[in-house]
C-alpha cells in the first residue's frame, strides 16, 4: 500500500521560511508528477504547485515567487521551499501524485502556521 508522508511544517513568523518534505513509501515519484496542496480551516483544499514528470513547475498565483517545488529522485522525496510566508499561508499542506493515482489516499498533511 502506498503511503504519502508530509513533514517539515511548524510555526513561523510573517516573512519566515519553511521547507516541507513529501515522501512516498511503496511507489517512486520518479516517473510521475507530484503536487502540493493546502487546506485552511473552513476552506476547500487548493492546489499550490506541481512538479511535472518533465520538470516543469507551475505555481498558484498566490505563492508564485515565494515558493519553490523541487524533487530528489534518489531520496524519493519532493520538497516545497516556502519563503516570505504570510498569515494567509496558514494551512495543512498535503502532497499527492499528479495526475492522481487510484487507490492512493491523501496523507495526514503537515501544519504550517504563520503568525502576524
LOTORGU-517953 format. One record per atom (N, C-alpha, C): residue number from 0; residue in three letters; chain; atom name; y, x, z. Coordinates in steps of 0.001 Angstrom, whole numbers. Last residue first. Layout:
residues N
DRENZA     k     r   c    a         y         x         z
DRENZA   NUM   ALA   A   CA         Y         X         Z
...
END
This chain:
residues 116
DRENZA     k     r   c    a         y         x         z
DRENZA   115   UNK   A    N     36628      1262     12696
DRENZA   115   UNK   A   CA     38014      1430     12209
DRENZA   115   UNK   A    C     38863      2184     13218
DRENZA   114   UNK   A    N     33321      2404     11982
DRENZA   114   UNK   A   CA     34332      1884     12917
DRENZA   114   UNK   A    C     35736      2183     12388
DRENZA   113   UNK   A    N     30567      1501     10261
DRENZA   113   UNK   A   CA     31796      2285     10122
DRENZA   113   UNK   A    C     32862      1656     11010
DRENZA   112   UNK   A    N     27168      1756     10275
DRENZA   112   UNK   A   CA     28294      1095     10909
DRENZA   112   UNK   A    C     29493      2015     10847
DRENZA   111   UNK   A    N     24152      1195      8786
DRENZA   111   UNK   A   CA     25364      2010      8699
DRENZA   111   UNK   A    C     26503      1191      9296
DRENZA   110   UNK   A    N     20709      1111      9275
DRENZA   110   UNK   A   CA     22004       532      9613
DRENZA   110   UNK   A    C     23111      1572      9492
DRENZA   109   UNK   A    N     18259       900      6805
DRENZA   109   UNK   A   CA     18900      1757      7811
DRENZA   109   UNK   A    C     20335      1264      8016
DRENZA   108   UNK   A    N     15136      -846      6106
DRENZA   108   UNK   A   CA     16541      -521      5928
DRENZA   108   UNK   A    C     17042       419      7011
DRENZA   107   UNK   A    N     12524     -1515      6001
DRENZA   107   UNK   A   CA     13300     -2008      7139
DRENZA   107   UNK   A    C     14788     -1779      6962
DRENZA   106   UNK   A    N     11840     -2242      2512
DRENZA   106   UNK   A   CA     11631     -1569      3779
DRENZA   106   UNK   A    C     12479     -2183      4870
DRENZA   105   UNK   A    N     10496     -4823       417
DRENZA   105   UNK   A   CA     11632     -4080       943
DRENZA   105   UNK   A    C     11233     -3393      2246
DRENZA   104   UNK   A    N      7274     -4390     -1166
DRENZA   104   UNK   A   CA      8261     -5108      -374
DRENZA   104   UNK   A    C      9439     -4202       -26
DRENZA   103   UNK   A    N      5598     -4516     -4022
DRENZA   103   UNK   A   CA      6291     -3546     -3168
DRENZA   103   UNK   A    C      7436     -4251     -2460
DRENZA   102   UNK   A    N      4624     -6438     -5724
DRENZA   102   UNK   A   CA      3808     -6047     -4584
DRENZA   102   UNK   A    C      4451     -5038     -3664
DRENZA   101   UNK   A    N      6109     -5267     -8724
DRENZA   101   UNK   A   CA      5427     -6326     -7995
DRENZA   101   UNK   A    C      4581     -5775     -6864
DRENZA   100   UNK   A    N      9028     -3458     -8684
DRENZA   100   UNK   A   CA      7603     -3407     -8985
DRENZA   100   UNK   A    C      6897     -4430     -8099
DRENZA    99   UNK   A    N     12261     -3715    -10175
DRENZA    99   UNK   A   CA     11341     -3939     -9059
DRENZA    99   UNK   A    C      9903     -3911     -9556
DRENZA    98   UNK   A    N     13277     -1108    -12492
DRENZA    98   UNK   A   CA     13190     -2482    -12004
DRENZA    98   UNK   A    C     12168     -2617    -10874
DRENZA    97   UNK   A    N     13636       390     -9431
DRENZA    97   UNK   A   CA     14407      -327    -10441
DRENZA    97   UNK   A    C     13766       -70    -11797
DRENZA    96   UNK   A    N     12554       262     -6021
DRENZA    96   UNK   A   CA     12354       664     -7402
DRENZA    96   UNK   A    C     13218      -205     -8323
DRENZA    95   UNK   A    N     14930       562     -3337
DRENZA    95   UNK   A   CA     13764       -26     -3993
DRENZA    95   UNK   A    C     13681       485     -5420
DRENZA    94   UNK   A    N     16525       647      -104
DRENZA    94   UNK   A   CA     16250      1212     -1421
DRENZA    94   UNK   A    C     15049       475     -2015
DRENZA    93   UNK   A    N     19249      -512      1964
DRENZA    93   UNK   A   CA     17865      -543      1507
DRENZA    93   UNK   A    C     17738       204       182
DRENZA    92   UNK   A    N     21329      -727      4775
DRENZA    92   UNK   A   CA     21108      -175      3447
DRENZA    92   UNK   A    C     19608       -82      3154
DRENZA    91   UNK   A    N     23306     -3000      6430
DRENZA    91   UNK   A   CA     21982     -2388      6408
DRENZA    91   UNK   A    C     21713     -1975      4969
DRENZA    90   UNK   A    N     26799     -2144      6870
DRENZA    90   UNK   A   CA     25704     -2973      6354
DRENZA    90   UNK   A    C     24380     -2282      6670
DRENZA    89   UNK   A    N     30059     -1204      6186
DRENZA    89   UNK   A   CA     29100     -1527      7250
DRENZA    89   UNK   A    C     28061     -2512      6750
DRENZA    88   UNK   A    N     32016      -927      4377
DRENZA    88   UNK   A   CA     30714      -354      4010
DRENZA    88   UNK   A    C     29646      -634      5065
DRENZA    87   UNK   A    N     34304     -1809      5556
DRENZA    87   UNK   A   CA     33598     -2752      4692
DRENZA    87   UNK   A    C     32285     -2195      4142
DRENZA    86   UNK   A    N     35286       497      6808
DRENZA    86   UNK   A   CA     34625      -541      7612
DRENZA    86   UNK   A    C     33835     -1529      6760
DRENZA    85   UNK   A    N     34358      3293      4716
DRENZA    85   UNK   A   CA     35309      2268      5137
DRENZA    85   UNK   A    C     34564      1232      5981
DRENZA    84   UNK   A    N     33981      6808      4079
DRENZA    84   UNK   A   CA     33449      5500      4445
DRENZA    84   UNK   A    C     34523      4582      5002
DRENZA    83   UNK   A    N     34061      9208      2599
DRENZA    83   UNK   A   CA     35251      8364      2756
DRENZA    83   UNK   A    C     34838      6927      3103
DRENZA    82   UNK   A    N     30690      9133      1279
DRENZA    82   UNK   A   CA     31878      9810      1790
DRENZA    82   UNK   A    C     33032      8824      1862
DRENZA    81   UNK   A    N     27268      9347      1132
DRENZA    81   UNK   A   CA     28392      8424      1280
DRENZA    81   UNK   A    C     29548      9161      1922
DRENZA    80   UNK   A    N     24532      9901      -796
DRENZA    80   UNK   A   CA     25597     10587       -73
DRENZA    80   UNK   A    C     26817      9683       -60
DRENZA    79   UNK   A    N     21433      8946      -833
DRENZA    79   UNK   A   CA     22731      8338     -1081
DRENZA    79   UNK   A    C     23736      9054      -189
DRENZA    78   UNK   A    N     18368     10052     -2378
DRENZA    78   UNK   A   CA     19442     10153     -1399
DRENZA    78   UNK   A    C     20643      9315     -1821
DRENZA    77   UNK   A    N     14873      9892     -2525
DRENZA    77   UNK   A   CA     16145      9570     -3177
DRENZA    77   UNK   A    C     17203      9514     -2088
DRENZA    76   UNK   A    N     11911     11812     -2736
DRENZA    76   UNK   A   CA     12978     11233     -1923
DRENZA    76   UNK   A    C     14207     10999     -2787
DRENZA    75   UNK   A    N      9830     13625     -3296
DRENZA    75   UNK   A   CA      9658     12180     -3488
DRENZA    75   UNK   A    C     10664     11398     -2650
DRENZA    74   UNK   A    N     10238     16246     -3324
DRENZA    74   UNK   A   CA     10102     15651     -1994
DRENZA    74   UNK   A    C      9865     14147     -2071
DRENZA    73   UNK   A    N     10429     16599     -6031
DRENZA    73   UNK   A   CA      9456     17423     -5301
DRENZA    73   UNK   A    C      9205     16857     -3905
DRENZA    72   UNK   A    N     12545     14993     -6744
DRENZA    72   UNK   A   CA     11188     14553     -7081
DRENZA    72   UNK   A    C     10127     15359     -6332
DRENZA    71   UNK   A    N     15205     13970     -5361
DRENZA    71   UNK   A   CA     14445     15218     -5290
DRENZA    71   UNK   A    C     12991     14834     -5529
DRENZA    70   UNK   A    N     18225     12462     -6508
DRENZA    70   UNK   A   CA     16794     12403     -6219
DRENZA    70   UNK   A    C     16227     13800     -6172
DRENZA    69   UNK   A    N     21227     10605     -5684
DRENZA    69   UNK   A   CA     20507     11736     -6269
DRENZA    69   UNK   A    C     19032     11617     -5895
DRENZA    68   UNK   A    N     24422      9091     -5683
DRENZA    68   UNK   A   CA     22972      8935     -5588
DRENZA    68   UNK   A    C     22311     10122     -6276
DRENZA    67   UNK   A    N     27359      9027     -3895
DRENZA    67   UNK   A   CA     26610      9753     -4915
DRENZA    67   UNK   A    C     25117      9574     -4673
DRENZA    66   UNK   A    N     30475      7370     -3281
DRENZA    66   UNK   A   CA     29041      7511     -3045
DRENZA    66   UNK   A    C     28404      8264     -4211
DRENZA    65   UNK   A    N     33053      7425     -4275
DRENZA    65   UNK   A   CA     32834      7754     -2862
DRENZA    65   UNK   A    C     31358      8020     -2556
DRENZA    64   UNK   A    N     33096      6715     -6904
DRENZA    64   UNK   A   CA     33979      7802     -6495
DRENZA    64   UNK   A    C     33801      8224     -5052
DRENZA    63   UNK   A    N     32291      3394     -6178
DRENZA    63   UNK   A   CA     32465      4419     -7205
DRENZA    63   UNK   A    C     33469      5462     -6744
DRENZA    62   UNK   A    N     32041      1268     -4545
DRENZA    62   UNK   A   CA     31655      2563     -3997
DRENZA    62   UNK   A    C     31880      3712     -4977
DRENZA    61   UNK   A    N     32831      -989     -5918
DRENZA    61   UNK   A   CA     33305      -827     -4543
DRENZA    61   UNK   A    C     32988       547     -3961
DRENZA    60   UNK   A    N     31463      -997     -8316
DRENZA    60   UNK   A   CA     32883      -619     -8311
DRENZA    60   UNK   A    C     33374      -300     -6904
DRENZA    59   UNK   A    N     28260       519     -8130
DRENZA    59   UNK   A   CA     29107      -653     -7936
DRENZA    59   UNK   A    C     30558      -177     -7846
DRENZA    58   UNK   A    N     27196      2919    -10580
DRENZA    58   UNK   A   CA     27598      2550     -9225
DRENZA    58   UNK   A    C     28339      1224     -9234
DRENZA    57   UNK   A    N     24662      4710    -12443
DRENZA    57   UNK   A   CA     25713      3694    -12327
DRENZA    57   UNK   A    C     25962      3311    -10870
DRENZA    56   UNK   A    N     23428      7369    -13482
DRENZA    56   UNK   A   CA     23762      6931    -12113
DRENZA    56   UNK   A    C     24913      5942    -12119
DRENZA    55   UNK   A    N     20609      8695    -15287
DRENZA    55   UNK   A   CA     21906      8029    -15247
DRENZA    55   UNK   A    C     22149      7451    -13868
DRENZA    54   UNK   A    N     18052      9697    -15381
DRENZA    54   UNK   A   CA     19046     10410    -14593
DRENZA    54   UNK   A    C     20437      9818    -14621
DRENZA    53   UNK   A    N     16014      8355    -16527
DRENZA    53   UNK   A   CA     16660      9383    -17344
DRENZA    53   UNK   A    C     17742     10147    -16586
DRENZA    52   UNK   A    N     15450      6513    -14589
DRENZA    52   UNK   A   CA     14415      7483    -14934
DRENZA    52   UNK   A    C     15017      8645    -15713
DRENZA    51   UNK   A    N     18530      6209    -12687
DRENZA    51   UNK   A   CA     17518      5789    -13640
DRENZA    51   UNK   A    C     16492      6887    -13870
DRENZA    50   UNK   A    N     19720      5289     -9706
DRENZA    50   UNK   A   CA     19453      6495    -10480
DRENZA    50   UNK   A    C     18275      6147    -11391
DRENZA    49   UNK   A    N     22247      3046     -8647
DRENZA    49   UNK   A   CA     20927      3280     -9223
DRENZA    49   UNK   A    C     20864      4681     -9801
DRENZA    48   UNK   A    N     23949      1266     -6021
DRENZA    48   UNK   A   CA     23842      2360     -7000
DRENZA    48   UNK   A    C     22409      2454     -7482
DRENZA    47   UNK   A    N     24206     -1352     -4866
DRENZA    47   UNK   A   CA     25171      -293     -4611
DRENZA    47   UNK   A    C     25135       769     -5716
DRENZA    46   UNK   A    N     23809     -4890     -4767
DRENZA    46   UNK   A   CA     23463     -3614     -5374
DRENZA    46   UNK   A    C     24592     -2609     -5130
DRENZA    45   UNK   A    N     23456     -6816     -1799
DRENZA    45   UNK   A   CA     24155     -6456     -3018
DRENZA    45   UNK   A    C     23732     -5067     -3478
DRENZA    44   UNK   A    N     22326     -9640       -29
DRENZA    44   UNK   A   CA     22098     -8251      -385
DRENZA    44   UNK   A    C     22797     -7959     -1714
DRENZA    43   UNK   A    N     24852    -11852      1274
DRENZA    43   UNK   A   CA     23649    -11569       494
DRENZA    43   UNK   A    C     23539    -10063       219
DRENZA    42   UNK   A    N     26024    -11992      4706
DRENZA    42   UNK   A   CA     26202    -11886      3248
DRENZA    42   UNK   A    C     24877    -11612      2563
DRENZA    41   UNK   A    N     25745    -11853      7425
DRENZA    41   UNK   A   CA     26204    -13108      6854
DRENZA    41   UNK   A    C     26387    -13091      5343
DRENZA    40   UNK   A    N     26282     -8390      7504
DRENZA    40   UNK   A   CA     25998     -9614      8269
DRENZA    40   UNK   A    C     26578    -10851      7600
DRENZA    39   UNK   A    N     25381     -6883      4340
DRENZA    39   UNK   A   CA     26258     -7003      5501
DRENZA    39   UNK   A    C     25938     -8303      6229
DRENZA    38   UNK   A    N     23192     -4934      2718
DRENZA    38   UNK   A   CA     23381     -6311      3154
DRENZA    38   UNK   A    C     24200     -6308      4433
DRENZA    37   UNK   A    N     22664     -2969      -231
DRENZA    37   UNK   A   CA     23111     -3144      1151
DRENZA    37   UNK   A    C     23314     -4623      1438
DRENZA    36   UNK   A    N     20746      -598     -2150
DRENZA    36   UNK   A   CA     21341     -1911     -1955
DRENZA    36   UNK   A    C     21830     -1988      -514
DRENZA    35   UNK   A    N     19855      1757     -4596
DRENZA    35   UNK   A   CA     20268      1485     -3228
DRENZA    35   UNK   A    C     20981       135     -3209
DRENZA    34   UNK   A    N     17032      2292     -6799
DRENZA    34   UNK   A   CA     18356      1785     -6461
DRENZA    34   UNK   A    C     18579      1691     -4971
DRENZA    33   UNK   A    N     15401      4169     -9257
DRENZA    33   UNK   A   CA     15487      3789     -7849
DRENZA    33   UNK   A    C     16916      3349     -7557
DRENZA    32   UNK   A    N     13109      4322    -12009
DRENZA    32   UNK   A   CA     14450      4224    -11472
DRENZA    32   UNK   A    C     14383      3794    -10014
DRENZA    31   UNK   A    N     10273      6542    -12246
DRENZA    31   UNK   A   CA     10906      5232    -12067
DRENZA    31   UNK   A    C     12376      5362    -11705
DRENZA    30   UNK   A    N      8782      8794    -12045
DRENZA    30   UNK   A   CA      8874      8165    -13358
DRENZA    30   UNK   A    C      9545      6797    -13300
DRENZA    29   UNK   A    N      9092      9572     -9220
DRENZA    29   UNK   A   CA      9412     10434    -10345
DRENZA    29   UNK   A    C      9618      9753    -11685
DRENZA    28   UNK   A    N      8370      8365     -6920
DRENZA    28   UNK   A   CA      9574      7871     -7576
DRENZA    28   UNK   A    C      9743      8468     -8969
DRENZA    27   UNK   A    N      4916      7628     -6322
DRENZA    27   UNK   A   CA      6009      8575     -6546
DRENZA    27   UNK   A    C      7178      7883     -7228
DRENZA    26   UNK   A    N      3304      6020     -3615
DRENZA    26   UNK   A   CA      3737      5985     -5013
DRENZA    26   UNK   A    C      4883      6976     -5175
DRENZA    25   UNK   A    N      2695      6362      -957
DRENZA    25   UNK   A   CA      1742      5667     -1797
DRENZA    25   UNK   A    C      2114      5568     -3263
DRENZA    24   UNK   A    N      5909      6078       377
DRENZA    24   UNK   A   CA      4533      6516       590
DRENZA    24   UNK   A    C      3629      5703      -316
DRENZA    23   UNK   A    N      9130      7155      -260
DRENZA    23   UNK   A   CA      8081      6200      -616
DRENZA    23   UNK   A    C      6719      6812      -330
DRENZA    22   UNK   A    N     12372      7342      1217
DRENZA    22   UNK   A   CA     11072      7932       920
DRENZA    22   UNK   A    C     10067      6837       613
DRENZA    21   UNK   A    N     15686      7927      1202
DRENZA    21   UNK   A   CA     14705      6894       883
DRENZA    21   UNK   A    C     13421      7590       475
DRENZA    20   UNK   A    N     18523      8647      3216
DRENZA    20   UNK   A   CA     17326      9080      2508
DRENZA    20   UNK   A    C     16387      7908      2306
DRENZA    19   UNK   A    N     22077      9085      3345
DRENZA    19   UNK   A   CA     20881      8272      3529
DRENZA    19   UNK   A    C     19731      8834      2700
DRENZA    18   UNK   A    N     24568     10736      4910
DRENZA    18   UNK   A   CA     23616     10845      3811
DRENZA    18   UNK   A    C     22360     10056      4163
DRENZA    17   UNK   A    N     28012     10085      5565
DRENZA    17   UNK   A   CA     26613     10000      5945
DRENZA    17   UNK   A    C     25776     10249      4705
DRENZA    16   UNK   A    N     31370     10602      6741
DRENZA    16   UNK   A   CA     30313     10712      5743
DRENZA    16   UNK   A    C     28940     10547      6377
DRENZA    15   UNK   A    N     34605      9011      7433
DRENZA    15   UNK   A   CA     33479      9895      7660
DRENZA    15   UNK   A    C     32444      9845      6552
DRENZA    14   UNK   A    N     36492      7088      7121
DRENZA    14   UNK   A   CA     36730      8375      6492
DRENZA    14   UNK   A    C     35589      9354      6631
DRENZA    13   UNK   A    N     35918      5634     10263
DRENZA    13   UNK   A   CA     36508      5495      8929
DRENZA    13   UNK   A    C     36860      6871      8379
DRENZA    12   UNK   A    N     33071      7062     11981
DRENZA    12   UNK   A   CA     34449      6573     11906
DRENZA    12   UNK   A    C     34893      6431     10458
DRENZA    11   UNK   A    N     29737      5838     12323
DRENZA    11   UNK   A   CA     30686      6844     11868
DRENZA    11   UNK   A    C     32078      6231     11825
DRENZA    10   UNK   A    N     26432      5482     13215
DRENZA    10   UNK   A   CA     27796      5041     13490
DRENZA    10   UNK   A    C     28742      6168     13117
DRENZA     9   UNK   A    N     23800      5392     10729
DRENZA     9   UNK   A   CA     24379      5667     12035
DRENZA     9   UNK   A    C     25755      5079     12156
DRENZA     8   UNK   A    N     21025      6440      8597
DRENZA     8   UNK   A   CA     22172      5638      8985
DRENZA     8   UNK   A    C     22689      6018     10354
DRENZA     7   UNK   A    N     18717      7791      8003
DRENZA     7   UNK   A   CA     19976      8508      7905
DRENZA     7   UNK   A    C     21200      7720      8292
DRENZA     6   UNK   A    N     16304      6044      5912
DRENZA     6   UNK   A   CA     16747      6718      7140
DRENZA     6   UNK   A    C     18108      7350      6906
DRENZA     5   UNK   A    N     13716      3927      4692
DRENZA     5   UNK   A   CA     15099      4387      4633
DRENZA     5   UNK   A    C     15471      5016      5970
DRENZA     4   UNK   A    N     10762      3733      3070
DRENZA     4   UNK   A   CA     11334      4048      4377
DRENZA     4   UNK   A    C     12719      4638      4185
DRENZA     3   UNK   A    N      8356      1699      1614
DRENZA     3   UNK   A   CA      9654      2336      1444
DRENZA     3   UNK   A    C     10265      2538      2827
DRENZA     2   UNK   A    N      4950      1875       778
DRENZA     2   UNK   A   CA      5966      1575      1779
DRENZA     2   UNK   A    C      7225      2364      1483
DRENZA     1   UNK   A    N      2176       576      -884
DRENZA     1   UNK   A   CA      3401      1359      -991
DRENZA     1   UNK   A    C      4373       907        84
DRENZA     0   UNK   A    N     -1192       844         0
DRENZA     0   UNK   A   CA         0         0         0
DRENZA     0   UNK   A    C      1248       884         0
END
